[in-house]
Amino acid sequence: MYQGPALCQPDRCGFFCVKNCPAQALSMSESRVAVIGEKEYKYAKIDRVRHSYGISGLVKGSGSIRCVDIPPGPGDYRHYQEALQNQRAVDRAMRQEGTAGFCSICQHQCPAPF
């Protein structure tokens, strides 16, 4: 089990992941807690549908060319599926072949002490 310092340190980065998520999938005001053994691990609440827009390369800033507008509020799975079906062939091919790493801005820029 990991024994080092807390990985998420928002006082160091000012919630970089939340502020820079192109799909606005992370919440600064809500968090989750997992208890494993005697340790508590806090992490941001993730809207899984909105997150899917980013990792599928459907929104500006996620690493693909095509951008769709995500409806406000919680993720709408039907809208996501429609956007996915209309994705540009080149982006779809890269996603299906696993050759494109869309988004992951929150992980690439995180200042966690690794």
N, CA, C and O atoms as a GROMACS GRO file, in nm:
protein
  456
    1MET      N    1   0.084  -0.118   0.000
    1MET     CA    2   0.000   0.000   0.000
    1MET      C    3   0.089   0.125   0.000
    1MET      O    4   0.190   0.130   0.070
    2TYR      N    5   0.051   0.224  -0.078
    2TYR     CA    6   0.127   0.349  -0.089
    2TYR      C    7   0.135   0.419   0.046
    2TYR      O    8   0.033   0.434   0.114
    3GLN      N    9   0.254   0.460   0.087
    3GLN     CA   10   0.273   0.524   0.217
    3GLN      C   11   0.326   0.668   0.206
    3GLN      O   12   0.351   0.731   0.309
    4GLY      N   13   0.343   0.719   0.085
    4GLY     CA   14   0.400   0.852   0.066
    4GLY      C   15   0.302   0.964   0.094
    4GLY      O   16   0.193   0.940   0.148
    5PRO      N   17   0.340   1.086   0.057
    5PRO     CA   18   0.254   1.202   0.080
    5PRO      C   19   0.128   1.194  -0.007
    5PRO      O   20   0.122   1.119  -0.104
    6ALA      N   21   0.029   1.272   0.030
    6ALA     CA   22  -0.096   1.274  -0.047
    6ALA      C   23  -0.065   1.305  -0.193
    6ALA      O   24   0.013   1.396  -0.221
    7LEU      N   25  -0.124   1.232  -0.284
    7LEU     CA   26  -0.099   1.255  -0.425
    7LEU      C   27  -0.170   1.380  -0.474
    7LEU      O   28  -0.113   1.457  -0.551
    8CYS      N   29  -0.292   1.400  -0.432
    8CYS     CA   30  -0.366   1.519  -0.473
    8CYS      C   31  -0.335   1.631  -0.373
    8CYS      O   32  -0.366   1.620  -0.254
    9GLN      N   33  -0.274   1.738  -0.424
    9GLN     CA   34  -0.236   1.851  -0.340
    9GLN      C   35  -0.285   1.980  -0.405
    9GLN      O   36  -0.206   2.055  -0.462
   10PRO      N   37  -0.416   2.006  -0.396
   10PRO     CA   38  -0.473   2.123  -0.463
   10PRO      C   39  -0.416   2.256  -0.415
   10PRO      O   40  -0.426   2.356  -0.487
   11ASP      N   41  -0.357   2.261  -0.296
   11ASP     CA   42  -0.296   2.385  -0.250
   11ASP      C   43  -0.172   2.419  -0.333
   11ASP      O   44  -0.132   2.535  -0.339
   12ARG      N   45  -0.111   2.319  -0.396
   12ARG     CA   46   0.006   2.342  -0.483
   12ARG      C   47  -0.034   2.384  -0.623
   12ARG      O   48   0.035   2.463  -0.687
   13CYS      N   49  -0.146   2.331  -0.672
   13CYS     CA   50  -0.180   2.354  -0.812
   13CYS      C   51  -0.307   2.437  -0.832
   13CYS      O   52  -0.338   2.477  -0.944
   14GLY      N   53  -0.380   2.464  -0.725
   14GLY     CA   54  -0.503   2.542  -0.738
   14GLY      C   55  -0.612   2.469  -0.816
   14GLY      O   56  -0.688   2.531  -0.890
   15PHE      N   57  -0.619   2.339  -0.799
   15PHE     CA   58  -0.718   2.256  -0.870
   15PHE      C   59  -0.699   2.265  -1.021
   15PHE      O   60  -0.795   2.283  -1.096
   16PHE      N   61  -0.575   2.252  -1.065
   16PHE     CA   62  -0.544   2.258  -1.208
   16PHE      C   63  -0.633   2.163  -1.288
   16PHE      O   64  -0.686   2.201  -1.392
   17CYS      N   65  -0.651   2.041  -1.239
   17CYS     CA   66  -0.729   1.941  -1.314
   17CYS      C   67  -0.872   1.988  -1.337
   17CYS      O   68  -0.926   1.971  -1.446
   18VAL      N   69  -0.932   2.045  -1.236
   18VAL     CA   70  -1.072   2.090  -1.246
   18VAL      C   71  -1.082   2.209  -1.342
   18VAL      O   72  -1.169   2.213  -1.428
   19LYS      N   73  -0.992   2.304  -1.326
   19LYS     CA   74  -0.997   2.426  -1.408
   19LYS      C   75  -0.966   2.402  -1.554
   19LYS      O   76  -1.014   2.476  -1.640
   20ASN      N   77  -0.886   2.300  -1.586
   20ASN     CA   78  -0.841   2.279  -1.722
   20ASN      C   79  -0.905   2.161  -1.793
   20ASN      O   80  -0.867   2.129  -1.906
   21CYS      N   81  -0.999   2.095  -1.732
   21CYS     CA   82  -1.067   1.983  -1.797
   21CYS      C   83  -1.152   2.036  -1.912
   21CYS      O   84  -1.247   2.111  -1.888
   22PRO      N   85  -1.121   1.998  -2.037
   22PRO     CA   86  -1.197   2.051  -2.150
   22PRO      C   87  -1.343   2.007  -2.151
   22PRO      O   88  -1.427   2.072  -2.214
   23ALA      N   89  -1.374   1.899  -2.083
   23ALA     CA   90  -1.512   1.851  -2.078
   23ALA      C   91  -1.584   1.895  -1.951
   23ALA      O   92  -1.702   1.864  -1.932
   24GLN      N   93  -1.514   1.968  -1.864
   24GLN     CA   94  -1.569   2.011  -1.735
   24GLN      C   95  -1.630   1.892  -1.660
   24GLN      O   96  -1.743   1.897  -1.612
   25ALA      N   97  -1.551   1.785  -1.652
   25ALA     CA   98  -1.598   1.660  -1.592
   25ALA      C   99  -1.565   1.647  -1.444
   25ALA      O  100  -1.618   1.558  -1.376
   26LEU      N  101  -1.480   1.734  -1.392
   26LEU     CA  102  -1.437   1.725  -1.252
   26LEU      C  103  -1.500   1.836  -1.169
   26LEU      O  104  -1.520   1.947  -1.218
   27SER      N  105  -1.530   1.806  -1.044
   27SER     CA  106  -1.593   1.903  -0.956
   27SER      C  107  -1.499   1.946  -0.845
   27SER      O  108  -1.444   1.862  -0.773
   28MET      N  109  -1.480   2.077  -0.831
   28MET     CA  110  -1.397   2.131  -0.724
   28MET      C  111  -1.476   2.133  -0.592
   28MET      O  112  -1.417   2.122  -0.484
   29SER      N  113  -1.607   2.146  -0.602
   29SER     CA  114  -1.687   2.159  -0.480
   29SER      C  115  -1.727   2.025  -0.421
   29SER      O  116  -1.767   2.018  -0.304
   30GLU      N  117  -1.718   1.919  -0.499
   30GLU     CA  118  -1.756   1.788  -0.448
   30GLU      C  119  -1.637   1.694  -0.461
   30GLU      O  120  -1.563   1.697  -0.559
   31SER      N  121  -1.619   1.610  -0.360
   31SER     CA  122  -1.513   1.511  -0.367
   31SER      C  123  -1.566   1.379  -0.314
   31SER      O  124  -1.673   1.372  -0.254
   32ARG      N  125  -1.490   1.277  -0.338
   32ARG     CA  126  -1.523   1.142  -0.291
   32ARG      C  127  -1.411   1.098  -0.200
   32ARG      O  128  -1.299   1.148  -0.208
   33VAL      N  129  -1.442   1.003  -0.114
   33VAL     CA  130  -1.342   0.948  -0.023
   33VAL      C  131  -1.348   0.796  -0.030
   33VAL      O  132  -1.456   0.736  -0.020
   34ALA      N  133  -1.232   0.736  -0.045
   34ALA     CA  134  -1.222   0.590  -0.040
   34ALA      C  135  -1.138   0.557   0.083
   34ALA      O  136  -1.033   0.617   0.105
   35VAL      N  137  -1.182   0.462   0.161
   35VAL     CA  138  -1.107   0.420   0.278
   35VAL      C  139  -1.052   0.280   0.249
   35VAL      O  140  -1.127   0.185   0.226
   36ILE      N  141  -0.919   0.271   0.251
   36ILE     CA  142  -0.852   0.143   0.228
   36ILE      C  143  -0.762   0.119   0.347
   36ILE      O  144  -0.668   0.195   0.371
   37GLY      N  145  -0.790   0.014   0.420
   37GLY     CA  146  -0.716  -0.009   0.543
   37GLY      C  147  -0.750   0.102   0.640
   37GLY      O  148  -0.867   0.124   0.671
   38GLU      N  149  -0.649   0.171   0.689
   38GLU     CA  150  -0.671   0.281   0.782
   38GLU      C  151  -0.650   0.417   0.718
   38GLU      O  152  -0.649   0.519   0.787
   39LYS      N  153  -0.633   0.420   0.585
   39LYS     CA  154  -0.605   0.546   0.517
   39LYS      C  155  -0.726   0.593   0.437
   39LYS      O  156  -0.801   0.513   0.381
   40GLU      N  157  -0.743   0.724   0.433
   40GLU     CA  158  -0.847   0.787   0.351
   40GLU      C  159  -0.783   0.847   0.228
   40GLU      O  160  -0.679   0.912   0.237
   41TYR      N  161  -0.844   0.824   0.114
   41TYR     CA  162  -0.797   0.879  -0.012
   41TYR      C  163  -0.908   0.965  -0.071
   41TYR      O  164  -1.016   0.914  -0.100
   42LYS      N  165  -0.882   1.094  -0.088
   42LYS     CA  166  -0.980   1.186  -0.143
   42LYS      C  167  -0.953   1.206  -0.292
   42LYS      O  168  -0.838   1.210  -0.335
   43TYR      N  169  -1.060   1.218  -0.367
   43TYR     CA  170  -1.046   1.245  -0.510
   43TYR      C  171  -1.169   1.322  -0.558
   43TYR      O  172  -1.273   1.321  -0.493
   44ALA      N  173  -1.154   1.387  -0.672
   44ALA     CA  174  -1.262   1.471  -0.726
   44ALA      C  175  -1.378   1.385  -0.775
   44ALA      O  176  -1.359   1.273  -0.823
   45LYS      N  177  -1.496   1.440  -0.762
   45LYS     CA  178  -1.612   1.375  -0.820
   45LYS      C  179  -1.599   1.388  -0.972
   45LYS      O  180  -1.570   1.496  -1.023
   46ILE      N  181  -1.620   1.278  -1.041
   46ILE     CA  182  -1.606   1.276  -1.187
   46ILE      C  183  -1.741   1.246  -1.250
   46ILE      O  184  -1.807   1.148  -1.216
   47ASP      N  185  -1.782   1.332  -1.343
   47ASP     CA  186  -1.901   1.305  -1.424
   47ASP      C  187  -1.853   1.215  -1.537
   47ASP      O  188  -1.789   1.261  -1.631
   48ARG      N  189  -1.882   1.088  -1.528
   48ARG     CA  190  -1.829   0.988  -1.621
   48ARG      C  191  -1.870   1.014  -1.767
   48ARG      O  192  -1.792   0.986  -1.858
   49VAL      N  193  -1.989   1.065  -1.789
   49VAL     CA  194  -2.032   1.091  -1.927
   49VAL      C  195  -1.954   1.209  -1.983
   49VAL      O  196  -1.902   1.201  -2.094
   50ARG      N  197  -1.946   1.319  -1.908
   50ARG     CA  198  -1.869   1.435  -1.956
   50ARG      C  199  -1.722   1.396  -1.976
   50ARG      O  200  -1.659   1.439  -2.073
   51HIS      N  201  -1.668   1.315  -1.887
   51HIS     CA  202  -1.530   1.266  -1.899
   51HIS      C  203  -1.512   1.190  -2.030
   51HIS      O  204  -1.407   1.200  -2.094
   52SER      N  205  -1.612   1.115  -2.069
   52SER     CA  206  -1.605   1.035  -2.192
   52SER      C  207  -1.587   1.123  -2.316
   52SER      O  208  -1.522   1.082  -2.412
   53TYR      N  209  -1.645   1.244  -2.315
   53TYR     CA  210  -1.626   1.336  -2.429
   53TYR      C  211  -1.476   1.366  -2.446
   53TYR      O  212  -1.426   1.368  -2.558
   54GLY      N  213  -1.407   1.389  -2.336
   54GLY     CA  214  -1.265   1.422  -2.343
   54GLY      C  215  -1.180   1.304  -2.387
   54GLY      O  216  -1.098   1.318  -2.478
   55ILE      N  217  -1.198   1.189  -2.324
   55ILE     CA  218  -1.114   1.075  -2.359
   55ILE      C  219  -1.146   1.020  -2.498
   55ILE      O  220  -1.066   0.946  -2.555
   56SER      N  221  -1.262   1.054  -2.551
   56SER     CA  222  -1.298   1.012  -2.687
   56SER      C  223  -1.255   1.115  -2.790
   56SER      O  224  -1.272   1.092  -2.910
   57GLY      N  225  -1.201   1.228  -2.746
   57GLY     CA  226  -1.155   1.330  -2.839
   57GLY      C  227  -1.268   1.406  -2.905
   57GLY      O  228  -1.260   1.435  -3.025
   58LEU      N  229  -1.371   1.439  -2.830
   58LEU     CA  230  -1.487   1.507  -2.888
   58LEU      C  231  -1.494   1.655  -2.856
   58LEU      O  232  -1.577   1.726  -2.914
   59VAL      N  233  -1.411   1.704  -2.765
   59VAL     CA  234  -1.419   1.844  -2.726
   59VAL      C  235  -1.287   1.916  -2.751
   59VAL      O  236  -1.181   1.854  -2.751
   60LYS      N  237  -1.295   2.047  -2.772
   60LYS     CA  238  -1.177   2.128  -2.795
   60LYS      C  239  -1.081   2.115  -2.676
   60LYS      O  240  -1.122   2.124  -2.560
   61GLY      N  241  -0.957   2.094  -2.706
   61GLY     CA  242  -0.857   2.082  -2.602
   61GLY      C  243  -0.830   1.938  -2.562
   61GLY      O  244  -0.744   1.912  -2.477
   62SER      N  245  -0.901   1.843  -2.622
   62SER     CA  246  -0.882   1.703  -2.584
   62SER      C  247  -0.784   1.629  -2.673
   62SER      O  248  -0.753   1.513  -2.647
   63GLY      N  249  -0.735   1.695  -2.776
   63GLY     CA  250  -0.635   1.632  -2.861
   63GLY      C  251  -0.681   1.595  -3.000
   63GLY      O  252  -0.601   1.546  -3.080
   64SER      N  253  -0.806   1.616  -3.030
   64SER     CA  254  -0.855   1.588  -3.165
   64SER      C  255  -0.892   1.719  -3.234
   64SER      O  256  -0.878   1.826  -3.175
   65ILE      N  257  -0.938   1.709  -3.356
   65ILE     CA  258  -0.972   1.828  -3.432
   65ILE      C  259  -1.119   1.867  -3.413
   65ILE      O  260  -1.149   1.985  -3.398
   66ARG      N  261  -1.207   1.772  -3.414
   66ARG     CA  262  -1.350   1.801  -3.409
   66ARG      C  263  -1.393   1.839  -3.268
   66ARG      O  264  -1.346   1.780  -3.170
   67CYS      N  265  -1.480   1.935  -3.258
   67CYS     CA  266  -1.529   1.979  -3.128
   67CYS      C  267  -1.681   1.980  -3.129
   67CYS      O  268  -1.743   2.030  -3.223
   68VAL      N  269  -1.741   1.926  -3.025
   68VAL     CA  270  -1.886   1.933  -3.008
   68VAL      C  271  -1.913   2.014  -2.883
   68VAL      O  272  -1.830   2.022  -2.793
   69ASP      N  273  -2.029   2.074  -2.878
   69ASP     CA  274  -2.071   2.145  -2.758
   69ASP      C  275  -2.143   2.048  -2.667
   69ASP      O  276  -2.239   1.982  -2.708
   70ILE      N  277  -2.097   2.039  -2.544
   70ILE     CA  278  -2.161   1.952  -2.446
   70ILE      C  279  -2.276   2.031  -2.384
   70ILE      O  280  -2.257   2.145  -2.342
   71PRO      N  281  -2.395   1.972  -2.376
   71PRO     CA  282  -2.506   2.043  -2.312
   71PRO      C  283  -2.471   2.073  -2.166
   71PRO      O  284  -2.399   1.996  -2.103
   72PRO      N  285  -2.520   2.185  -2.112
   72PRO     CA  286  -2.492   2.218  -1.972
   72PRO      C  287  -2.551   2.112  -1.878
   72PRO      O  288  -2.642   2.037  -1.914
   73GLY      N  289  -2.496   2.109  -1.759
   73GLY     CA  290  -2.546   2.017  -1.657
   73GLY      C  291  -2.476   1.883  -1.662
   73GLY      O  292  -2.373   1.868  -1.728
   74PRO      N  293  -2.532   1.785  -1.592
   74PRO     CA  294  -2.471   1.651  -1.590
   74PRO      C  295  -2.464   1.593  -1.732
   74PRO      O  296  -2.544   1.630  -1.819
   75GLY      N  297  -2.371   1.504  -1.752
   75GLY     CA  298  -2.354   1.442  -1.883
   75GLY      C  299  -2.481   1.374  -1.932
   75GLY      O  300  -2.553   1.309  -1.856
   76ASP      N  301  -2.507   1.389  -2.061
   76ASP     CA  302  -2.624   1.328  -2.126
   76ASP      C  303  -2.571   1.216  -2.215
   76ASP      O  304  -2.510   1.241  -2.319
   77TYR      N  305  -2.595   1.093  -2.174
   77TYR     CA  306  -2.539   0.978  -2.244
   77TYR      C  307  -2.587   0.970  -2.388
   77TYR      O  308  -2.509   0.932  -2.476
   78ARG      N  309  -2.711   1.004  -2.415
   78ARG     CA  310  -2.762   0.999  -2.553
   78ARG      C  311  -2.688   1.099  -2.643
   78ARG      O  312  -2.652   1.066  -2.756
   79HIS      N  313  -2.667   1.220  -2.592
   79HIS     CA  314  -2.594   1.320  -2.669
   79HIS      C  315  -2.451   1.273  -2.695
   79HIS      O  316  -2.398   1.290  -2.805
   80TYR      N  317  -2.388   1.214  -2.594
   80TYR     CA  318  -2.253   1.163  -2.610
   80TYR      C  319  -2.248   1.056  -2.719
   80TYR      O  320  -2.160   1.060  -2.805
   81GLN      N  321  -2.341   0.963  -2.717
   81GLN     CA  322  -2.344   0.856  -2.818
   81GLN      C  323  -2.362   0.912  -2.959
   81GLN      O  324  -2.299   0.865  -3.053
   82GLU      N  325  -2.448   1.013  -2.972
   82GLU     CA  326  -2.470   1.076  -3.103
   82GLU      C  327  -2.342   1.145  -3.150
   82GLU      O  328  -2.305   1.133  -3.267
   83ALA      N  329  -2.274   1.216  -3.061
   83ALA     CA  330  -2.150   1.284  -3.096
   83ALA      C  331  -2.043   1.182  -3.136
   83ALA      O  332  -1.966   1.205  -3.229
   84LEU      N  333  -2.040   1.070  -3.067
   84LEU     CA  334  -1.943   0.965  -3.097
   84LEU      C  335  -1.967   0.905  -3.236
   84LEU      O  336  -1.873   0.878  -3.309
   85GLN      N  337  -2.093   0.886  -3.270
   85GLN     CA  338  -2.127   0.831  -3.402
   85GLN      C  339  -2.092   0.928  -3.515
   85GLN      O  340  -2.064   0.885  -3.627
   86ASN      N  341  -2.092   1.058  -3.486
   86ASN     CA  342  -2.061   1.158  -3.586
   86ASN      C  343  -1.915   1.203  -3.583
   86ASN      O  344  -1.878   1.299  -3.651
   87GLN      N  345  -1.832   1.134  -3.506
   87GLN     CA  346  -1.691   1.171  -3.495
   87GLN      C  347  -1.621   1.155  -3.630
   87GLN      O  348  -1.652   1.064  -3.707
   88ARG      N  349  -1.527   1.243  -3.657
   88ARG     CA  350  -1.449   1.236  -3.782
   88ARG      C  351  -1.384   1.098  -3.793
   88ARG      O  352  -1.339   1.041  -3.693
   89ALA      N  353  -1.379   1.047  -3.913
   89ALA     CA  354  -1.326   0.913  -3.937
   89ALA      C  355  -1.183   0.897  -3.886
   89ALA      O  356  -1.150   0.794  -3.828
   90VAL      N  357  -1.098   0.997  -3.906
   90VAL     CA  358  -0.959   0.986  -3.863
   90VAL      C  359  -0.950   0.979  -3.710
   90VAL      O  360  -0.871   0.901  -3.657
   91ASP      N  361  -1.030   1.058  -3.640
   91ASP     CA  362  -1.028   1.053  -3.493
   91ASP      C  363  -1.086   0.921  -3.443
   91ASP      O  364  -1.034   0.862  -3.348
   92ARG      N  365  -1.191   0.875  -3.507
   92ARG     CA  366  -1.253   0.748  -3.468
   92ARG      C  367  -1.153   0.633  -3.488
   92ARG      O  368  -1.139   0.546  -3.402
   93ALA      N  369  -1.084   0.634  -3.602
   93ALA     CA  370  -0.987   0.529  -3.630
   93ALA      C  371  -0.874   0.529  -3.528
   93ALA      O  372  -0.832   0.423  -3.481
   94MET      N  373  -0.823   0.647  -3.493
   94MET     CA  374  -0.716   0.656  -3.395
   94MET      C  375  -0.764   0.606  -3.258
   94MET      O  376  -0.691   0.536  -3.188
   95ARG      N  377  -0.886   0.642  -3.221
   95ARG     CA  378  -0.940   0.597  -3.093
   95ARG      C  379  -0.959   0.446  -3.091
   95ARG      O  380  -0.924   0.381  -2.992
   96GLN      N  381  -1.012   0.391  -3.198
   96GLN     CA  382  -1.040   0.247  -3.203
   96GLN      C  383  -0.913   0.164  -3.208
   96GLN      O  384  -0.909   0.052  -3.155
   97GLU      N  385  -0.809   0.217  -3.270
   97GLU     CA  386  -0.682   0.145  -3.279
   97GLU      C  387  -0.596   0.164  -3.155
   97GLU      O  388  -0.495   0.097  -3.137
   98GLY      N  389  -0.637   0.256  -3.071
   98GLY     CA  390  -0.561   0.280  -2.949
   98GLY      C  391  -0.431   0.356  -2.973
   98GLY      O  392  -0.341   0.354  -2.889
   99THR      N  393  -0.422   0.423  -3.088
   99THR     CA  394  -0.298   0.495  -3.120
   99THR      C  395  -0.302   0.640  -3.074
   99THR      O  396  -0.199   0.708  -3.076
  100ALA      N  397  -0.418   0.687  -3.034
  100ALA     CA  398  -0.429   0.827  -2.992
  100ALA      C  399  -0.459   0.833  -2.843
  100ALA      O  400  -0.546   0.761  -2.794
  101GLY      N  401  -0.387   0.918  -2.773
  101GLY     CA  402  -0.414   0.938  -2.632
  101GLY      C  403  -0.489   1.068  -2.613
  101GLY      O  404  -0.430   1.170  -2.577
  102PHE      N  405  -0.617   1.065  -2.638
  102PHE     CA  406  -0.695   1.188  -2.626
  102PHE      C  407  -0.702   1.233  -2.481
  102PHE      O  408  -0.715   1.153  -2.389
  103CYS      N  409  -0.692   1.361  -2.463
  103CYS     CA  410  -0.708   1.433  -2.338
  103CYS      C  411  -0.604   1.394  -2.233
  103CYS      O  412  -0.484   1.397  -2.263
  104SER      N  413  -0.645   1.358  -2.114
  104SER     CA  414  -0.558   1.328  -1.999
  104SER      C  415  -0.480   1.450  -1.952
  104SER      O  416  -0.375   1.437  -1.890
  105ILE      N  417  -0.533   1.570  -1.982
  105ILE     CA  418  -0.467   1.694  -1.938
  105ILE      C  419  -0.450   1.694  -1.787
  105ILE      O  420  -0.347   1.738  -1.736
  106CYS      N  421  -0.550   1.644  -1.716
  106CYS     CA  422  -0.544   1.644  -1.570
  106CYS      C  423  -0.425   1.562  -1.520
  106CYS      O  424  -0.365   1.597  -1.418
  107GLN      N  425  -0.391   1.455  -1.588
  107GLN     CA  426  -0.280   1.372  -1.546
  107GLN      C  427  -0.145   1.424  -1.596
  107GLN      O  428  -0.046   1.420  -1.523
  108HIS      N  429  -0.142   1.474  -1.718
  108HIS     CA  430  -0.016   1.521  -1.775
  108HIS      C  431   0.040   1.643  -1.701
  108HIS      O  432   0.162   1.658  -1.690
  109GLN      N  433  -0.045   1.728  -1.652
  109GLN     CA  434   0.000   1.853  -1.590
  109GLN      C  435  -0.005   1.851  -1.437
  109GLN      O  436   0.027   1.951  -1.373
  110CYS      N  437  -0.044   1.741  -1.378
  110CYS     CA  438  -0.056   1.732  -1.232
  110CYS      C  439   0.080   1.742  -1.165
  110CYS      O  440   0.173   1.672  -1.204
  111PRO      N  441   0.094   1.829  -1.065
  111PRO     CA  442   0.223   1.843  -0.997
  111PRO      C  443   0.240   1.745  -0.880
  111PRO      O  444   0.322   1.768  -0.792
  112ALA      N  445   0.164   1.636  -0.879
  112ALA     CA  446   0.173   1.540  -0.770
  112ALA      C  447   0.318   1.493  -0.752
  112ALA      O  448   0.393   1.482  -0.850
  113PRO      N  449   0.357   1.466  -0.630
  113PRO     CA  450   0.496   1.428  -0.600
  113PRO      C  451   0.528   1.284  -0.635
  113PRO      O  452   0.534   1.199  -0.547
  114PHE      N  453   0.547   1.256  -0.761
  114PHE     CA  454   0.576   1.118  -0.802
  114PHE      C  455   0.723   1.088  -0.794
  114PHE      O  456   0.765   0.977  -0.825
   0.00000   0.00000   0.00000
